[in-house]
Amino acid sequence: HHSSLPRDERTISNKLSAEEQRERKIDESRRTVNDPLKPATDHGNKPSRGAQIDAELQKEDEETLRRKPKSD
């Protein structure tokens, strides 16, 4: 039964590694949501027209929210 111990340790290590990768992907997707131009510019490409439109809309929304009076 001792031979299964290293296998268990490997499984735990694999699970931990998979969880860390999942967290990195989530963080990356959050950054993409914040900046639709980021994926293309990170790879040295020109952002697509759709990404440019998304960035413009996001900027307009942020400005609208800043101007909107806060309701207390």
N, C-alpha and C positions, 0 to 999 in steps of 0.2 A: 503494500500500500504506500510505501514511501516514494515509489516511482511517480505517483500522481501529483506529489507535492510540487515539483518543478513545473509541471504542466499548469497547475493552479496559479502559480506565481506568474507564469507567462500570460495566462488568460487575464489576470488582474492588470498586468502591465499593458496588454493590448486594449483592454477596456479604458484604462486611463488615457492612453494615447489617442484613442478614438474620441473620447470626450474632449480632450484638448483641441483636436482638429475641428470638432463640431463647433466649439466656442469661437475659434478663429474665423470660421466661415460665417458665423452669426455676426461677429464684429465687423467683418469685411462687408457683409450685406447691409449692415446699418450705415456704414460710411458711404456706400453706393447710394443709398436712399437719400442721404444728406447732400450728395453732390453727384448728379446724374452724368456729369462730364468726366468724372474721375477714372472710370475703367478705360476709356479710350485714351485719355491723356497719359495714364500710367504706362500704357503700351506704346506710346509715341505716335498714336494715330489721331486724326481729326475726329472729334465727336460727331455722331450722326445728327441729322436734322432733328429727329425725334428727341434726342438727348438735349439738344440745344433748346428746343421748345419747352421741354420739361424744366430745364434750368431757369428759363425766362418766367414760366408760370410760377415756379417755386419762389423766385425773387419777388414777383408781384404779390403773391400771397403773404410773404413775410412782411412786406411793406404795408399791406393792408392791415395786418394784425398789429403792427406797431402803431399805426394811426388810430386804430379803433380804441375808443375809451374803455378802460377796464371797469367792469361792473363788480362792485363790492357787495 
